[in-house]
Amino acid sequence: MLVGVVIAAVNTGNNLLYLVLGTLCAVLVLSSALAEWNLRGLSVRRRLPAEAFAGQPAAGLWIVENRRRFGATWALRVEERLRAEGDAGLAAVRLTRVGPGATVELPTRWVFPDRGRVRLRTVRVESAFPFGLVRRWRDLPLPGELLVWPAPLSGPHARRSEGRGTARPDPSRAGREGDFRGLRPYVPGDPLRDLHWPTSARTGQPMVILRTAARADEVVVDVPEARGEQWELALSRAAGQIQTHFGRGDAVGLRMGGAMHPPRGGEGWRRRLLDLLASAPRRDSFAP
């Protein structure tokens, strides 16, 4: 529009066209100045996902704060970037307004294409406020780090642990679902469903049933030796088996690269095994 009006004004010498040209230039300058001011005084923080699998959306949070005492921030876009330039965004979100002195929390989803340790460096905030003619952005340093687990796939590389694998009572452990072990007096805090009412009525004292715990199945997930894409596929299948068996309540072990991690249960152990898969060195398709 500016070029067209300039050509028309010069060729015709029409003062009205020069007035329109001056108005357009003023709007452009004003738009640039307001867009720059709109990004001042902003603070951006992130709350990374607690768990992230390669190629799958992982829920997190952007926290945007407008530290200015006067003037809201409008039409803002926040985008995660690995580096200042040359990388596509990993997570982006838009918001309409952040009031002066206000803080806004924006749920978002990160998608990491590959497994392994990801080092985050910058966040880009941009806005086309006020007229949409000028797009301004700033790259804010915001270091962060996250270990991305392999994408879980189904696969055949899990087998029962040697000599085990069947759910059975464990007399050494107490539980609520196993065989009857005996009775003991009620202690404050015991669930009422564990009371043995006939014995309690007969003795006049609340008595609690003791049972053995049921030991979970034990499996070992094998990661076969491979290179290139087959190696990455084996890691993804192992991640899928770990997720499946922990979801069933099994105790899970891992055999990878000549190392054996015996079967265990618990959320911390599940994360530990997935961390081992994510941190496994990459293997090129050609032999060293």
Backbone bond lengths (Angstrom), bond angles and torsions (degrees), N, CA, C in turn:
res aa  C-N    CA-C-N  psi(-1)  N-CA   C-N-CA  omega(-1)  CA-C   N-CA-C  phi
1 M - - - 1.466 - - 1.516 111.13 -
2 L 1.336 116.86 -40.80 1.465 119.86 178.85 1.519 111.22 -63.16
3 V 1.330 116.66 -45.29 1.479 120.35 -179.11 1.515 110.25 -63.14
4 G 1.341 116.24 -42.94 1.461 118.48 179.90 1.512 112.78 -63.64
5 V 1.328 117.49 -42.10 1.467 120.94 179.63 1.524 110.53 -68.39
6 V 1.335 118.10 -38.04 1.475 120.55 177.80 1.521 110.70 -61.00
7 I 1.329 117.44 -46.41 1.464 120.78 -179.42 1.525 110.74 -63.08
8 A 1.347 115.78 -43.44 1.463 118.81 -179.71 1.523 111.58 -66.10
9 A 1.346 117.51 -40.19 1.462 120.24 -178.80 1.517 111.95 -67.38
10 V 1.330 117.52 -41.19 1.472 120.89 -179.84 1.518 110.34 -67.53
11 N 1.333 117.51 -41.54 1.469 120.22 -176.49 1.523 112.60 -72.41
12 T 1.322 116.91 -31.83 1.469 118.94 -175.89 1.524 113.22 -101.61
13 G 1.340 117.07 -23.94 1.453 119.75 -175.90 1.513 113.10 67.67
14 N 1.303 117.11 20.66 1.470 122.31 -177.76 1.528 109.55 -77.12
15 N 1.334 116.41 123.19 1.464 120.34 -179.36 1.525 112.09 -64.83
16 L 1.332 117.20 -31.27 1.455 120.00 178.88 1.523 111.18 -64.56
17 L 1.324 116.31 -38.23 1.468 119.52 177.69 1.523 110.37 -67.12
18 Y 1.340 117.16 -37.58 1.462 118.92 176.61 1.535 110.34 -64.68
19 L 1.327 117.99 -34.82 1.462 121.55 176.36 1.527 111.01 -65.12
20 V 1.341 115.78 -42.15 1.474 119.47 176.67 1.526 110.26 -63.81
21 L 1.357 115.90 -39.64 1.467 119.29 179.22 1.526 110.57 -62.86
22 G 1.323 116.90 -43.57 1.463 119.75 178.24 1.517 111.99 -62.59
23 T 1.330 117.08 -38.07 1.467 120.50 178.40 1.528 111.10 -64.72
24 L 1.328 116.37 -42.58 1.467 120.09 179.49 1.527 110.79 -63.54
25 C 1.346 116.68 -42.88 1.463 119.65 178.94 1.533 110.82 -63.99
26 A 1.336 116.45 -39.42 1.463 119.64 179.20 1.524 111.25 -64.71
27 V 1.341 115.97 -41.45 1.469 119.54 178.07 1.516 110.40 -62.59
28 L 1.345 117.46 -40.22 1.458 121.03 -179.78 1.526 111.16 -64.56
29 V 1.344 116.60 -44.93 1.465 120.50 179.24 1.526 110.36 -64.86
30 L 1.332 116.80 -43.98 1.462 120.45 179.47 1.523 111.35 -62.82
31 S 1.334 116.60 -41.10 1.460 120.75 179.27 1.520 110.66 -62.35
32 S 1.347 116.57 -42.33 1.462 120.29 179.49 1.516 111.30 -64.49
33 A 1.335 117.09 -42.65 1.464 120.30 -178.73 1.525 111.36 -67.32
34 L 1.335 117.85 -43.44 1.463 120.46 179.94 1.529 111.58 -67.51
35 A 1.342 116.41 -35.84 1.462 119.22 178.09 1.522 110.88 -64.86
36 E 1.327 117.22 -39.50 1.459 120.80 177.19 1.525 110.85 -65.24
37 W 1.326 116.98 -45.26 1.462 120.57 179.53 1.527 111.40 -64.69
38 N 1.313 117.48 -32.57 1.461 121.81 -177.03 1.525 112.22 -62.92
39 L 1.349 116.86 -26.00 1.465 120.52 -176.99 1.520 113.01 -95.45
40 R 1.312 117.57 -2.07 1.457 119.89 -178.47 1.524 111.10 -79.44
41 G 1.335 114.72 148.49 1.459 120.10 175.91 1.507 115.10 74.55
42 L 1.338 117.77 17.88 1.459 120.56 -179.54 1.529 110.88 -95.18
43 S 1.309 115.32 141.94 1.457 122.52 174.17 1.527 108.03 -126.27
44 V 1.330 116.25 130.52 1.465 121.15 -177.44 1.524 108.72 -123.60
45 R 1.326 115.52 130.73 1.454 122.33 172.86 1.522 108.83 -127.15
46 R 1.298 115.30 159.87 1.460 120.53 178.58 1.516 109.83 -126.19
47 R 1.319 115.48 149.96 1.462 122.33 170.00 1.516 106.41 -119.66
48 L 1.319 115.05 101.61 1.456 120.56 -173.33 1.532 111.20 -68.94
49 P 1.330 117.01 157.35 1.471 119.82 178.18 1.520 111.36 -62.17
50 A 1.329 115.38 146.53 1.464 119.86 176.23 1.524 111.01 -69.74
51 E 1.325 117.40 -30.56 1.460 122.83 178.33 1.524 108.21 -138.34
52 A 1.317 115.67 141.04 1.460 119.95 179.36 1.519 109.20 -144.21
53 F 1.341 115.93 124.33 1.456 122.65 173.94 1.531 108.52 -104.41
54 A 1.307 116.16 144.92 1.459 120.78 -178.97 1.521 110.74 -60.02
55 G 1.327 115.53 132.10 1.451 120.90 176.06 1.506 115.48 78.72
56 Q 1.334 118.48 0.09 1.459 121.08 -178.75 1.525 109.81 -117.41
57 P 1.341 117.94 140.07 1.470 120.01 178.64 1.530 110.86 -62.10
58 A 1.326 115.13 135.86 1.458 121.79 178.56 1.525 108.30 -124.53
59 A 1.317 116.58 126.87 1.457 121.23 -173.11 1.522 111.28 -76.53
60 G 1.327 115.14 133.48 1.456 122.49 175.74 1.512 109.97 -144.68
61 L 1.331 116.15 -159.48 1.451 120.12 -172.91 1.518 110.00 -149.74
62 W 1.347 115.43 136.46 1.459 122.32 167.43 1.514 108.40 -100.62
63 I 1.310 116.74 138.76 1.466 122.50 176.68 1.528 107.32 -122.11
64 V 1.327 116.72 110.27 1.460 123.08 -176.72 1.524 108.62 -110.70
65 E 1.341 115.63 127.73 1.468 121.53 -179.36 1.521 109.72 -122.21
66 N 1.318 116.21 131.96 1.455 122.76 174.89 1.526 107.45 -100.06
67 R 1.336 116.69 108.19 1.458 121.60 -174.93 1.523 113.18 -87.42
68 R 1.298 117.43 -1.35 1.457 119.07 178.58 1.526 110.29 -72.06
69 R 1.314 116.34 146.47 1.461 120.94 177.77 1.523 111.19 -80.27
70 F 1.327 115.69 -27.67 1.456 120.18 -178.37 1.526 108.68 -132.39
71 G 1.304 115.29 141.03 1.459 120.30 175.01 1.511 113.31 90.95
72 A 1.317 115.32 124.24 1.465 121.21 178.38 1.524 110.46 -84.06
73 T 1.313 115.20 161.32 1.466 122.25 171.84 1.522 108.14 -99.30
74 W 1.336 115.64 133.04 1.464 121.11 -173.78 1.529 110.98 -120.41
75 A 1.334 114.39 151.77 1.472 123.21 169.52 1.521 111.31 48.37
76 L 1.324 115.94 59.66 1.464 121.31 -175.43 1.526 110.34 -101.34
77 R 1.323 114.17 145.32 1.474 121.10 174.35 1.526 107.89 -127.39
78 V 1.329 116.54 130.18 1.463 122.65 179.51 1.525 108.00 -115.12
79 E 1.330 115.89 130.79 1.470 120.46 -175.33 1.524 109.77 -137.80
80 E 1.321 116.19 132.81 1.464 122.01 175.86 1.519 109.51 -79.35
81 R 1.340 115.85 135.77 1.457 120.54 178.81 1.519 108.57 -136.52
82 L 1.348 115.50 139.53 1.459 119.36 177.64 1.522 111.20 -70.24
83 R 1.317 116.08 -40.44 1.459 121.70 175.58 1.512 108.32 -134.32
84 A 1.311 115.05 171.96 1.464 119.11 -175.35 1.518 111.59 -63.40
85 E 1.326 117.37 -34.29 1.458 120.20 -177.77 1.526 109.18 -140.71
86 G 1.304 115.16 153.99 1.457 120.78 169.89 1.506 115.58 90.40
87 D 1.319 118.84 0.52 1.457 121.28 179.97 1.519 110.64 -123.15
88 A 1.305 114.92 138.51 1.463 119.22 175.20 1.523 109.68 -71.21
89 G 1.305 115.89 155.51 1.459 120.54 -178.56 1.518 111.83 -70.78
90 L 1.328 116.20 145.28 1.449 122.11 177.64 1.524 111.88 -94.35
91 A 1.317 116.35 -30.28 1.465 120.91 178.94 1.515 107.82 -152.52
92 A 1.311 117.16 128.60 1.463 121.76 -178.64 1.518 109.22 -134.45
93 V 1.329 115.00 147.05 1.453 121.23 179.51 1.519 108.41 -149.08
94 R 1.325 115.89 150.76 1.466 121.85 178.70 1.515 109.35 -118.42
95 L 1.332 116.00 147.56 1.454 120.86 173.84 1.513 108.93 -141.36
96 T 1.307 115.32 149.73 1.459 121.31 -173.27 1.520 112.06 -82.79
97 R 1.327 117.14 -43.39 1.460 119.23 -172.39 1.520 110.39 -154.00
98 V 1.346 114.88 140.58 1.461 122.45 169.87 1.519 106.33 -127.71
99 G 1.322 116.78 113.90 1.450 120.87 -176.02 1.512 112.72 -69.22
100 P 1.340 117.37 163.71 1.471 120.95 178.91 1.520 111.44 -61.55
101 G 1.343 115.99 127.74 1.455 120.90 -178.59 1.512 114.46 73.76
102 A 1.317 117.54 7.91 1.474 121.30 -176.44 1.518 110.99 -96.65
103 T 1.336 114.95 158.40 1.456 123.05 176.12 1.520 108.46 -126.84
104 V 1.315 115.89 131.38 1.461 121.90 -178.22 1.521 108.90 -120.60
105 E 1.335 116.75 132.91 1.457 122.44 175.55 1.522 108.79 -105.54
106 L 1.323 115.28 128.21 1.466 121.32 -174.07 1.524 109.84 -123.29
107 P 1.338 118.49 110.31 1.466 119.50 174.47 1.521 110.84 -63.49
108 T 1.306 116.34 139.85 1.458 121.38 178.91 1.519 108.83 -148.37
109 R 1.312 116.15 176.54 1.458 121.12 -179.76 1.523 109.56 -131.78
110 W 1.305 115.31 127.55 1.455 121.80 174.62 1.524 109.06 -91.61
111 V 1.322 115.84 142.87 1.465 121.84 175.15 1.526 107.03 -128.94
112 F 1.320 116.53 113.62 1.460 122.17 179.47 1.524 108.56 -103.51
113 P 1.315 117.78 125.88 1.467 118.96 -172.91 1.518 114.55 -71.82
114 D 1.350 118.52 -28.66 1.461 121.17 -174.09 1.520 110.38 -129.50
115 R 1.329 114.61 159.16 1.457 120.57 175.80 1.529 109.43 -76.11
116 G 1.331 114.81 168.79 1.453 119.94 175.71 1.517 111.93 111.70
117 R 1.316 114.87 -177.19 1.462 120.94 -178.78 1.525 109.79 -82.37
118 V 1.313 115.40 125.18 1.462 122.51 -179.70 1.525 108.08 -108.73
119 R 1.311 115.95 126.90 1.459 121.61 177.56 1.528 108.46 -107.01
120 L 1.313 115.41 114.54 1.454 121.96 -179.33 1.521 108.98 -92.55
121 R 1.327 115.63 142.89 1.462 119.40 -173.49 1.523 113.31 -124.97
122 T 1.311 118.26 -48.93 1.465 120.11 -171.79 1.524 111.00 -131.32
123 V 1.320 114.30 153.91 1.459 122.87 173.18 1.520 107.45 -123.05
124 R 1.308 116.62 132.76 1.464 120.67 179.33 1.523 109.62 -101.50
125 V 1.326 115.67 126.55 1.468 121.71 171.78 1.520 106.93 -112.57
126 E 1.319 115.99 131.46 1.462 120.05 -177.34 1.521 109.72 -141.82
127 S 1.338 114.70 159.15 1.451 120.39 -178.57 1.522 109.11 -157.23
128 A 1.336 116.08 145.11 1.461 122.63 173.81 1.524 110.99 -105.65
129 F 1.325 117.21 17.52 1.457 122.26 177.75 1.535 109.07 -63.74
130 P 1.357 120.75 141.49 1.477 126.25 5.38 1.524 114.54 -101.86
131 F 1.360 117.16 -21.89 1.466 119.46 -170.67 1.522 113.49 -108.24
132 G 1.327 117.75 -4.53 1.454 120.39 -176.28 1.511 114.13 78.45
133 L 1.338 118.07 8.15 1.464 121.55 -179.57 1.521 112.09 -86.67
134 V 1.325 116.96 -31.33 1.459 122.13 -176.89 1.522 108.46 -124.92
135 R 1.300 116.61 130.24 1.467 121.82 177.05 1.531 108.42 -108.02
136 R 1.315 115.63 116.77 1.459 122.05 179.49 1.524 109.44 -107.30
137 W 1.329 116.67 147.01 1.455 119.88 175.52 1.518 110.12 -146.82
138 R 1.312 113.64 159.11 1.453 122.73 174.35 1.515 108.79 -135.78
139 D 1.335 115.89 139.21 1.455 122.00 175.22 1.523 108.06 -100.55
140 L 1.331 115.57 111.02 1.456 121.46 -177.14 1.523 110.11 -96.95
141 P 1.340 118.56 129.88 1.470 119.18 176.43 1.516 111.19 -67.81
142 L 1.303 116.19 125.78 1.465 121.72 179.88 1.530 108.31 -147.76
143 P 1.347 117.24 81.33 1.468 120.03 -176.58 1.525 111.67 -63.91
144 G 1.297 115.24 146.06 1.458 121.63 176.89 1.514 109.85 -164.31
145 E 1.324 116.06 164.37 1.462 120.61 -177.44 1.521 108.72 -147.79
146 L 1.322 115.32 142.40 1.459 121.22 -178.50 1.515 108.97 -150.65
147 L 1.331 116.06 139.01 1.459 121.59 176.03 1.522 108.12 -97.39
148 V 1.328 116.11 116.73 1.465 122.04 -176.76 1.519 108.89 -96.65
149 W 1.325 116.46 127.09 1.461 122.01 -178.59 1.527 110.67 -82.00
150 P 1.327 117.44 156.24 1.478 119.43 176.65 1.525 111.32 -62.01
151 A 1.313 115.51 150.31 1.462 120.25 177.25 1.523 109.35 -63.56
152 P 1.331 119.54 123.78 1.464 120.91 -177.00 1.526 111.86 -72.55
153 L 1.329 115.59 126.13 1.454 122.22 177.09 1.519 108.73 -126.83
154 S 1.315 116.08 155.73 1.462 119.86 175.13 1.515 109.08 -76.51
155 G 1.322 115.69 146.13 1.458 119.13 -179.49 1.510 111.74 -168.30
156 P 1.327 118.23 171.00 1.460 122.37 -172.70 1.515 114.58 -94.80
157 H 1.334 118.76 8.28 1.455 119.26 -168.62 1.524 113.07 -93.34
158 A 1.323 117.58 47.23 1.458 122.45 172.33 1.522 107.92 -135.77
159 R 1.312 116.58 138.46 1.462 119.82 179.79 1.521 108.84 -142.54
160 R 1.309 114.59 164.15 1.452 119.71 -179.92 1.526 109.89 -67.47
161 S 1.326 114.61 145.32 1.452 119.29 176.27 1.524 109.59 -67.26
162 E 1.338 115.71 150.60 1.457 120.55 -173.86 1.531 111.33 -58.21
163 G 1.319 116.17 123.05 1.445 122.00 174.47 1.513 114.65 74.49
164 R 1.352 117.35 6.35 1.459 119.97 -177.76 1.514 108.49 -133.18
165 G 1.295 114.64 -166.40 1.448 118.37 174.20 1.501 114.70 116.09
166 T 1.323 119.13 -0.43 1.461 119.38 177.96 1.522 109.20 -114.32
167 A 1.313 116.32 138.80 1.460 120.34 177.58 1.527 108.81 -68.67
168 R 1.326 116.91 128.20 1.464 120.70 -176.55 1.519 108.80 -152.09
169 P 1.335 117.94 156.91 1.461 120.26 178.13 1.521 111.57 -63.24
170 D 1.314 115.80 142.89 1.457 121.85 177.04 1.522 107.50 -117.47
171 P 1.340 119.10 102.32 1.468 120.69 -175.65 1.522 113.38 -62.42
172 S 1.322 117.66 -21.05 1.460 120.01 -177.45 1.518 112.73 -78.59
173 R 1.314 117.83 -9.50 1.462 121.42 -176.60 1.521 110.06 -123.82
174 A 1.327 115.26 143.49 1.458 120.96 177.64 1.517 109.61 -92.24
175 G 1.336 114.74 146.94 1.455 119.02 178.76 1.514 109.85 -158.30
176 R 1.328 116.12 -162.91 1.464 120.42 -178.21 1.523 112.55 -124.02
177 E 1.332 117.65 -2.91 1.456 119.13 -173.21 1.515 113.60 -119.13
178 G 1.324 117.40 -3.92 1.459 119.99 -176.15 1.516 113.16 -90.66
179 D 1.339 114.50 -157.05 1.466 120.92 -178.26 1.527 110.67 -74.82
180 F 1.338 114.64 160.06 1.465 121.98 179.60 1.527 109.73 -69.46
181 R 1.355 116.27 130.25 1.466 121.46 179.10 1.514 112.84 -111.37
182 G 1.317 117.68 -25.44 1.458 120.02 -178.11 1.516 110.71 152.40
183 L 1.336 114.39 -166.31 1.460 121.55 -179.67 1.521 109.11 -128.50
184 R 1.304 115.24 154.67 1.466 120.86 173.69 1.525 108.29 -146.93
185 P 1.327 117.63 159.94 1.475 120.30 179.32 1.530 111.12 -63.67
186 Y 1.293 114.81 149.48 1.466 122.12 179.48 1.529 110.37 -66.84
187 V 1.322 115.38 137.50 1.459 122.92 176.21 1.519 107.48 -118.77
188 P 1.341 118.48 133.60 1.472 119.12 178.87 1.519 111.59 -51.68
189 G 1.315 115.31 129.86 1.459 121.87 -176.64 1.516 113.13 109.57
190 D 1.344 117.65 -18.32 1.461 120.51 176.71 1.531 109.75 -67.61
191 P 1.339 118.10 140.96 1.468 119.96 177.02 1.534 110.86 -62.87
192 L 1.310 115.58 140.65 1.466 119.82 179.96 1.525 111.77 -66.00
193 R 1.332 116.68 -25.28 1.467 118.63 -179.51 1.521 112.25 -68.74
194 D 1.368 117.59 -15.51 1.456 120.55 179.09 1.528 112.42 -87.64
195 L 1.335 118.00 -3.17 1.463 120.08 179.77 1.537 110.80 -69.82
196 H 1.311 115.27 139.72 1.460 120.86 173.92 1.526 107.10 -99.38
197 W 1.338 115.16 97.89 1.461 120.51 -169.52 1.530 113.51 -65.48
198 P 1.334 121.29 -40.93 1.475 118.39 179.12 1.519 112.81 -59.90
199 T 1.327 117.93 -45.49 1.465 120.66 179.55 1.522 110.84 -66.40
200 S 1.350 116.62 -39.89 1.462 119.80 178.97 1.524 111.21 -61.59
201 A 1.349 116.20 -39.77 1.468 119.66 179.61 1.519 111.07 -69.15
202 R 1.339 116.62 -36.53 1.462 119.90 -177.00 1.519 111.76 -72.84
203 T 1.324 117.49 -39.03 1.464 120.90 -176.39 1.519 113.09 -91.13
204 G 1.337 116.36 -17.05 1.460 119.50 -176.81 1.516 113.10 77.03
205 Q 1.328 117.37 11.14 1.465 122.23 179.18 1.521 108.68 -133.01
206 P 1.340 117.74 133.04 1.470 119.19 179.73 1.526 111.31 -61.10
207 M 1.331 116.21 128.72 1.466 122.18 -179.73 1.536 109.14 -121.93
208 V 1.303 115.44 142.02 1.463 122.77 -177.24 1.518 109.45 -112.13
209 I 1.346 115.54 140.09 1.466 121.12 179.64 1.525 109.06 -80.00
210 L 1.339 115.73 136.12 1.456 122.34 172.96 1.520 108.81 -104.81
211 R 1.347 116.08 131.34 1.456 121.20 177.98 1.519 109.51 -130.06
212 T 1.333 115.07 161.72 1.459 119.90 175.71 1.522 109.64 -84.40
213 A 1.305 115.40 155.53 1.461 120.81 176.53 1.520 109.71 -86.33
214 A 1.310 115.62 150.21 1.462 121.03 176.71 1.513 109.00 -93.18
215 R 1.317 116.52 122.20 1.463 120.61 178.81 1.522 109.50 -76.03
216 A 1.311 116.51 135.14 1.464 121.16 -178.38 1.521 110.83 -75.50
217 D 1.313 115.02 162.02 1.453 120.08 172.16 1.523 109.79 -58.85
218 E 1.314 115.68 148.09 1.454 121.49 177.44 1.521 108.80 -117.70
219 V 1.307 116.05 127.17 1.456 121.56 -179.76 1.518 109.01 -129.95
220 V 1.313 115.06 155.61 1.463 122.39 174.37 1.517 107.86 -120.57
221 V 1.305 116.23 125.00 1.459 122.09 178.19 1.516 107.93 -91.40
222 D 1.320 116.23 121.56 1.461 122.29 -179.96 1.522 110.24 -96.76
223 V 1.312 116.66 134.94 1.465 122.64 172.95 1.522 106.72 -110.26
224 P 1.327 118.68 104.01 1.463 120.44 -176.57 1.522 111.71 -68.90
225 E 1.305 115.56 152.99 1.464 120.82 177.60 1.525 109.84 -67.73
226 A 1.317 115.69 133.78 1.468 121.06 179.86 1.518 108.10 -162.44
227 R 1.330 115.08 177.80 1.465 120.62 179.07 1.523 108.76 -138.80
228 G 1.332 115.05 159.67 1.454 120.73 175.02 1.519 112.86 61.77
229 E 1.324 115.57 -135.56 1.458 120.92 -177.31 1.520 112.25 -65.43
230 Q 1.330 117.23 -31.37 1.453 119.87 179.31 1.522 111.39 -66.74
231 W 1.314 116.75 -33.66 1.459 121.25 176.86 1.525 110.56 -66.69
232 E 1.317 116.92 -45.27 1.454 120.28 178.71 1.526 110.91 -64.99
233 L 1.345 116.40 -36.24 1.458 120.18 177.70 1.525 110.74 -65.70
234 A 1.339 117.17 -39.86 1.460 120.50 178.67 1.525 111.22 -64.27
235 L 1.331 117.31 -38.56 1.465 120.29 177.88 1.526 111.08 -66.05
236 S 1.329 116.67 -39.99 1.469 119.58 179.06 1.522 111.01 -66.46
237 R 1.324 117.22 -40.20 1.463 119.39 177.55 1.521 111.34 -64.78
238 A 1.336 116.49 -38.50 1.460 119.85 177.25 1.526 110.61 -63.97
239 A 1.333 117.48 -40.80 1.466 120.42 177.32 1.521 110.77 -62.11
240 G 1.327 117.40 -40.09 1.456 120.67 177.76 1.515 112.30 -63.70
241 Q 1.327 116.90 -41.03 1.468 120.03 178.91 1.524 111.10 -66.78
242 I 1.320 116.72 -39.56 1.466 119.86 178.23 1.522 110.38 -61.54
243 Q 1.326 116.57 -45.54 1.460 119.85 179.04 1.524 111.32 -62.29
244 T 1.320 116.75 -42.73 1.460 120.65 -177.97 1.519 112.06 -63.61
245 H 1.335 116.85 -47.90 1.459 119.68 -174.53 1.522 112.01 -74.45
246 F 1.322 118.12 -34.16 1.459 118.18 174.79 1.528 110.27 -67.56
247 G 1.330 116.79 -33.19 1.453 119.44 175.79 1.515 112.64 -64.28
248 R 1.328 117.53 -27.08 1.468 121.69 177.13 1.518 112.65 -85.01
249 G 1.333 116.95 -7.65 1.450 120.29 -177.36 1.508 113.93 89.03
250 D 1.334 118.51 13.11 1.459 121.50 179.90 1.523 111.09 -75.60
251 A 1.328 115.00 156.94 1.456 121.62 166.74 1.523 107.31 -87.33
252 V 1.316 117.39 130.17 1.460 121.82 -169.47 1.521 109.72 -123.00
253 G 1.340 115.39 135.36 1.454 122.62 172.49 1.509 110.11 -117.05
254 L 1.327 116.27 174.73 1.465 121.26 -176.20 1.513 109.15 -142.26
255 R 1.340 114.79 131.23 1.459 121.39 173.80 1.523 107.52 -117.30
256 M 1.335 116.84 115.87 1.465 120.56 -176.72 1.522 109.82 -152.02
257 G 1.315 115.82 131.66 1.457 120.69 175.30 1.509 114.40 59.03
258 G 1.323 117.99 34.12 1.460 121.37 179.53 1.512 114.07 83.47
259 A 1.324 118.52 -4.29 1.463 122.19 178.58 1.512 109.81 -102.41
260 M 1.337 115.25 141.72 1.455 121.44 -179.73 1.523 109.12 -118.45
261 H 1.321 115.89 124.33 1.459 122.60 176.05 1.524 106.97 -110.47
262 P 1.327 118.26 110.49 1.472 120.86 -172.16 1.515 111.96 -65.11
263 P 1.337 115.97 155.31 1.469 120.57 -177.02 1.525 112.37 -61.91
264 R 1.325 113.50 135.26 1.459 121.77 175.18 1.526 108.04 -146.57
265 G 1.299 115.82 166.33 1.449 120.82 176.67 1.517 111.33 -116.34
266 G 1.314 115.38 177.03 1.456 120.29 176.67 1.513 112.78 106.66
267 E 1.325 115.02 151.83 1.454 121.24 -178.19 1.523 111.95 -64.45
268 G 1.330 116.68 -39.20 1.459 119.44 179.66 1.522 111.93 -62.76
269 W 1.330 117.40 -37.77 1.463 120.58 179.55 1.530 111.06 -70.84
270 R 1.322 117.08 -36.38 1.472 119.33 175.76 1.529 110.65 -59.34
271 R 1.325 116.75 -46.59 1.453 120.43 179.60 1.526 111.32 -64.73
272 R 1.331 116.24 -36.26 1.462 120.22 179.11 1.524 110.82 -63.00
273 L 1.329 117.18 -44.47 1.467 119.72 179.90 1.528 111.25 -65.17
274 L 1.314 117.46 -41.96 1.462 119.99 178.40 1.519 110.94 -66.66
275 D 1.331 117.74 -34.02 1.464 120.25 175.33 1.528 110.98 -63.09
276 L 1.338 116.44 -38.94 1.466 119.73 178.27 1.529 110.72 -63.19
277 L 1.321 117.02 -41.19 1.462 119.54 178.08 1.527 111.14 -65.63
278 A 1.337 116.67 -42.14 1.463 119.85 -178.78 1.513 111.80 -66.39
279 S 1.337 117.45 -32.23 1.459 121.21 -177.02 1.520 113.15 -89.82
280 A 1.327 118.27 -0.34 1.463 120.53 179.99 1.521 110.20 -60.19
281 P 1.337 118.18 136.10 1.468 119.84 -179.56 1.517 111.44 -63.57
282 R 1.294 114.85 147.08 1.468 120.09 178.14 1.526 109.35 -76.54
283 R 1.310 115.13 144.75 1.450 120.93 -178.28 1.524 108.83 -122.89
284 D 1.316 115.14 119.63 1.466 119.59 177.72 1.509 110.60 -67.69
285 S 1.315 114.77 160.56 1.466 119.95 -177.55 1.518 112.60 -71.36
286 F 1.335 117.62 -18.23 1.463 119.29 179.67 1.516 108.98 -99.43
287 A 1.328 116.18 151.15 1.460 121.57 -179.58 1.525 109.73 -74.31
288 P 1.349 118.39 146.26 1.466 120.52 179.58 1.512 111.03 -68.74
